[in-house]
Structures are given as C-alpha cells and as structure tokens.
Amino acid sequence: MPETILLPLAALPFPQIDPILIRIGPLAVHWYGVAYIVGILFGWWYAKRLIANERLWPGGCPMKPTDIDDFLVWAALGIVLGGRVGYILFYDFHRYLANPLDILAVWQGGMSFHGGFLGCTIGMIFFARSRGYSPWHLFDVIAAGTPVAIGLVRITNFINSELWGKLTDVPWAFIPPGDMFARHPSQLYEALLEGLVLFLVLRLLTHRFLKLASPGFIAGAFVTGYAAARIFSEFFREPDIQLGYLFGGWLTMGMILSIPMALAGIWAMATAKPVAKPTAA
C-alpha cells in the first residue's frame, strides 16, 4: 500500500523570484551563475585572510597571499569543468551520450558538487607542487571558505525550484510551482548544514583550535562534515528522477558518492600532524 501523505493546513508560499537576475539584450545573468562567482570570490578573499593571519600558523605558513591570486583561475576551471563532467558521468550519462551538444548547455543546469570537488582537488595538487609546498596546506585554506559557496548555490537551487525534497506535512513545507503537493525544502536544509553550520565549525577549528598548524585537518573536517550533511539531507530529498534509488531501494547517488568522501576525511583528520615550530639558529 502506498504511503499516505497528509498535507499541511497551510504550506508556506513559494517566493516568486525570477531565476534570471538581469537581462541585457540577449544576455541573461542567472542567480545560479552569480552564486558560483560570489562563492569563488569569497573563497579567494577568505583564503588570503587566513594565510595573512600569522596567529593561525604557529609553525609558519609556507604560502603567500599572492599564491591564492594565482590559483583563482585554476579553482574556477576545476570547479566548473569538474562539476559539469561529474554531473554528466554520475547523474545523466545516457542522456548526454544521446545528445552530446547538450553538454555545452550549462545554462540548463547540471552541476555535480562531487565532480567540482574532484576537479578543484586535482588543480590544487598540481598548483601546490608547482610552488614547492604540500597540497594539504592549500586544501586547508580553500576548504575553510568553501561552505559559503555551497550554501549560496543551494539557495539558488531553491530559487530555481529544483532538487526538491519528498512529500511532507511539516509546517515549513513548500508547494513548488507546478506541483500539487507540499515538499521538504531540501535545498534550504543543505544550505543550512553544508553552508552555514559547516562554515562555523571550520571557523572554530581554524581560529580557536589553530588546526591550520596540522596540514590536512581542516580539509578532512570539511570533507567529513560535507559528506555527513549531504547523506543526512538525502533522506529528505527526492532522488534524481533519471536514477531513482539504488542498491536495494534506499541509497541515492548523492549518498554513494559521499560515503568514500567521509572515510577519506576521517583518515585525513586522523593522520594530520602539527608542523614543528622552526627553531632559532
């Protein structure tokens, strides 16, 4: 017997926000794209602030703020290209195989966090090695500000009325445009957990516990925290319609991709060791 969902007496009205921020002739600037740009710029600014704060680096910081200036383009390319390729491979491969020109239609949506994460990570490895220091240092300062970008993108998922949650009767449910039923605003759950909460946790680790002195710990905390928040949110989010539930009818692709992330993050935190303070000559 199918599950019966009792609808709330009064679901919250969905805010009618145009997904397009501004039009200039044929050019349309979407909130989604603005969120990516603002998130990347915030991460750039925040990483430079972390590097310049000597108090956070008891053992000394091997990087300079100008390194982040040079890495900005690498980060943008890794996030966008990795995110797009990841979505194609993990979420809708058969569609793009049948319609390869749709790969270029990025304005239609279709970005994977896990793909963007992998693309940016590869870029950080090559960049850090080209500068002669451990990639873990770069991982840490970039990871510390990344939750802000994630939170902004999740909010634009809500504005775009995409990635909705399951049917529910909770009082904060929304009825999406064109839908008849109230649903969990799972995009906002993710914005809160993967964005605000995770950023505050990492801020505490960097500024109160000085964990930037242990290369890899902040990156591990970010990866573990994101994976845990994503797995939790997936219990309220509708699975991608082209995939549905996998492996027995309850796992989603988001969960499957997040489990190895969580394990890798736990390993990174467990093996992170403080950098010894330089001794006076």
N, C-alpha and C positions, 0 to 999 in steps of 0.2 A: 504494500500500500504506500503510495507516495506521501511524503511528509507534508502536513498541512501547515501553512504559514499564516498566522494571524496578523493582519495588517494593523499598524498603529492608528489610533484615532485621528492623529494629525501629524503627518510626516512633515519634516522641515522643507520649506520651499527651496527648490534648486535655484541658486542665483544665476540669472541670465547674463553671464559675462561672455562677450564675444571672444572666441579663441584668437581672433586677429586683433592685435593691439592697435595697429595703424596701417592704413593703406596709402601708398604714394604711387599713383598711377597704377601700373600693373604689378608693382611690388607690394607684397603683403608681409608685414612683420608679425609673427605669431608670438604669443606669450611663451610657448614651449621653447622656441629658439632663444628668446630673451632670457629665460631661466637658465639655459645652458651657459650663455655668455656671462651673465651676472655671477653664476656659480663658479665658473672658471676664474673670473677676475677676483672674486673674493678669495678663492684658494691661493691665488698668486700673491695677493696682498697679505694674507694671514701667514703664509709660509715665510715671507720676508720678515714679518714682525717676529716670528718665532726664532729665526736664525739670528736676528739682531739683538735679541734679549739674552745677554751673557749669563744672567742668573739661572736660566733654564739649562745651561750646559756646564755642569761642574767639571767635566773632563775636557771641555773645549769643543767648539763646533768646527768641523772640517770644511763646512760650506760657507759661502758668502752670499749676501742677498742678491748680488748680480747673477749668481747661478740660476736662481729662480726666474729672473728675467729671460735668460737664455732658454730655459726649459719650457717656457709658456707655450710656444708653438708646438713643441713635442707633445705636451699634455693635451692640447686641443685636438691634434691629429689622432693621438692614441684613443681618446675618449670617443670622438665622433666615428672614426673608422672602425675601431673595435666594437663600439656599441651597435653599429649597423651590421657588421659582419656577424656578430654574435646573435643578433635577432634573426638574421636570415638562416643561420645554421641551426640554432637551438629551437626556434619557435615556428618558423613557417617556410622550411626549406623547399617543400614541394611546390608551393605557390610561386616562389621566385625562380625555381627551376623551369616552371612552365611559362613564366612571364619575366624574363631576365631584365627587361627595361624598367620594371617596377623597382629594381634595386636602386635606381637613381632618384626615385620619387620620395625623397626623405621628408618632404612636407606632408606626406600622408601618415607620418608616424612610423614606428617600428624601430625602437632602440632597446637594446638589452643592457642592463646595468652590468651583468657578469661579463659581457663582451667588452664593454667600455673599460671595466676594471682590468681585464686581461691586457687590452691594448695599451692602456696607460702604464701598467706594470712593466711590460716589455720595453716601452720607451724609457722608463726610469732606469732600468738595468743598463741599457746601452749608454744613456746620458751620464749616469754616475760613473761608470767605468771609464768613459772618455775623459772625465775630470779627475780621476785618480782616487776616488773615495768609495766607501762601501755603499751599495744601493740602499741598505737599510736606513741610513740617515735620511736619504731623500724620501723613501717610503714613509717615514715617520712624519716629516713636516707636511707632506702632501696629504696624508691620511687625516691629520688633525683638523683640517678645514673642509674636507670633502663632504661631511654630513650636511653642511649648509646647502651645497649644490644639490644633493639628493633631495633634501626637503623642498627646495624650490621647484624642482622638476615634478615631484609628486603633487604639489599644489596645482601645477599646470595640467597634470593628468586629470585632476578634478575639474578644472575649468573646461578642459576638452571633453568632459563627460565620457571618460574611458577608464578601463580597468576597474569597473565597479565590483562591489562585494556581493555576497549572497543575499537572498531574501531574508528579511528580518522584521521583527516588530519592536525593536528598541526605539525609544522616544527620539533619538537623534538620527533616525534613518532619513534617507532622501529618496524621492521618486525621480529617477533620471529622466531627462527629456525623451519622449517617445516610448517610455516604459509605463506599465500599469501598476508596478509593484514597488514597494519600499525596499531599499537595499542598504547594506552597510557601506558607509563612505570609506572603503578600504584604502583609497588613495590618501586620505587625511590621517588614517591610522599610521600609514607608512611615513608620511611627512613628519608626524609627531615622534615616532620611535626611531626611524632611521635618520631623521634630520635633527630635531631639537634635542631630544634626550641623548642621542649618541654624541652630539657635539659637546654637550655639557659634561658628559662622562670623560671624554677625551681632554677637555679643557682642565678638568680636575687632575687628571693624570699628568698633563704637561706642566701645569703651574703650581700645583700643590705637592705632588709626589715626585716631580722632576724626572719623569720617566723618559725624557728625551736623552738622558745620560745612559740609557740602556738601549742601544740600537735594536730596533725590531719590535720593542714592546708596544709602542703606540700603534704601529701598523697592525700588529697582531690583535690588539684590543679593538681597533676599528673593524677588521675583517670579522672577528668573532661577534662583535656587537651587531654589525650589519646582518650577518647570517642569522643570528638568533631573532632579531626583529623581523626579518623577512619571512622566516619559517613561521613565526607566530602569526604574522599578518596574513599569510597564505590560507590559514584556517578560516578567514573571513572573506577572502577574495575569490571571485569566480575564476576558475581556471581558464586559460586561453581556449576559445571555442574550437580552434582547429586541432588542439591537443587533448583537452579534457583531462581526466585523472589518469595517472599512470601506475603501473605495477600494483595491481590489486584494488584500485579504485579509490585511493585517498591521497596518494602523493601527487604533487604538481611539479612541473618543470622547475619553477622557482625554488621549491624545496630541494629537489635533487641537485641543483647547481649550488645551493647554499651549504649543503652538508659538508662537502670537501673544503669549502671556504672556512667553515667553523673549525674543522680539525686543523687546518693549516694555521689559523690564527692562534689557536690554543698552543700549538707547537712553537710558534714564534714567540709568544709571551713566556713560555716555559724555558726556552733556551736563551732568551735575551740576557746579556750580562752587562753590568755597568762598565763604562770605559774608565780606565785608571786615570787619575789626575796626573798631569805632567809634573815631573819632579824638577826642582830648581837645579840649574847647572852649578 
